[in-house]
Amino acid sequence: MSSAANRSTPSPATDRSTRVVIVGAGPIGIELAVALQRAGIAFEMFDAGSIGQTISWWAPQTRWFSSNERIAIAGVPLQTVDQTKATREQYLNYLRSVVTQFGLRIHTHTPVLDIQRGEDTMTVITGGQQVRQRWRCREVVLAIGGTDFPRKLEIPGEDLPHVDGYLRETHRYFGRRVLIIGGRNSAIEAALRLHHAGAQVSISYRGEELPVDGIKYWLLPEMLGLLKAGRIGNHLGTVPVEITPQSVKLRSINDDSAPLRDVPADDVLSLIGYEQEKSLFRAAGVELVDTSQRPTHDPVTMQTNIPGIYVAGTAVAGTQNSKYKTFLENCHDHVDRIVAHLSGTAPESVDPEYMKQVAAQPES
């Protein structure tokens, strides 16, 4: 058989076993792994990418909206040199240090392909095209997050190479005309960062005014000032209807008879939100409900409608709309609830004062 044929044929799946399989090596997945280790519960952990994969695609030097104490995990303090909110790089370094400190073994770049239910056990199939394994387990925790891929505009031209759903290294936009589509935190932060990096920035948002309640207080005044001064192009009250290699055609939301605005753009950033990948929920038979297609679960135990399958972290909210209500800082108690249910003990209560503060003034 030729080497090419060998490369195209996956190796047979091998069988291994553990008690719990954690899918997702983000902050909550890692925090859960530490808690299971402390409780003496055997587990294996898998992620299709690196640890903190979602955070890793943030633009360099992006800062968290949440304070450090709210995004710290597993009882390990998160410190920054200047006491400011952690950057992408600082937080990824922090996650690596937590994994190292507790000696966690994580199967990175190992996607979970399927979850098969049996009478008493489940089989989780992992691996890529070449090497696959079958892990028999009693419980599966889906800590897969909710921002797997950018939401589509559903207009002609959105698949052109200069259209992106992510802000990249800001230096690459220097001197270029950038149209940002969106009007909440991600879009506003991108507009400000690119403006300061020397890009010619414009913004299109369907509202006639920016949503004051949807933008962080430290971002809004500067953005409003730059729009008023004309230093950032103002296309509020418009929606894109077509993207071409040279420009974006915008339609007024209030006057269908008005001619389309043709805004020149070398780069287009569509920052209108993200969708959750739901294939594992469906493969496992988890019921998905309402417009967000969130997984049904018992809020006391975090167990879904399928016995033995749990959900943790922002994955509980499905695909969130523009007003995110579930984020890392209010998901820490998921870990305690799951571990308590698996071990048959009462969950440790998260500091009620902390939860009161998060509910009163969420920072994410």
Secondary structure, 3 states (H helix, E strand, C coil): CCHHHHHHCCCCCEEEECCEEEECCCHHHHHHHHHHHHHCCCEEEECCCCCCHHHHCCCCCCECCCCHHHHCCCCCCCCCCCCCCCEHHHHHHHHHHHHHHCCCCEECCCCEEEEEECCCCEEEEEECCCCEEEEEECEEEECCCCCCEECCCCCCCCCCCCEECCCCCHHHHCCCEEEEECCCHHHHHHHHHHHHCCCEEEEEECCCCCCHHHCCCCCHHHHHHHHHHCCCEEEECEEEEEECCCEEEEEECCCCCCCCEEEECCEEEECCCEECCCHHHHHHCCCEECCCCEECECCCCCEECCCCEEECHHHHHCCCCCCCCCCHHHCHHHHHHHHHHHHCCCCCCCCHHHHHHHHHCCCC
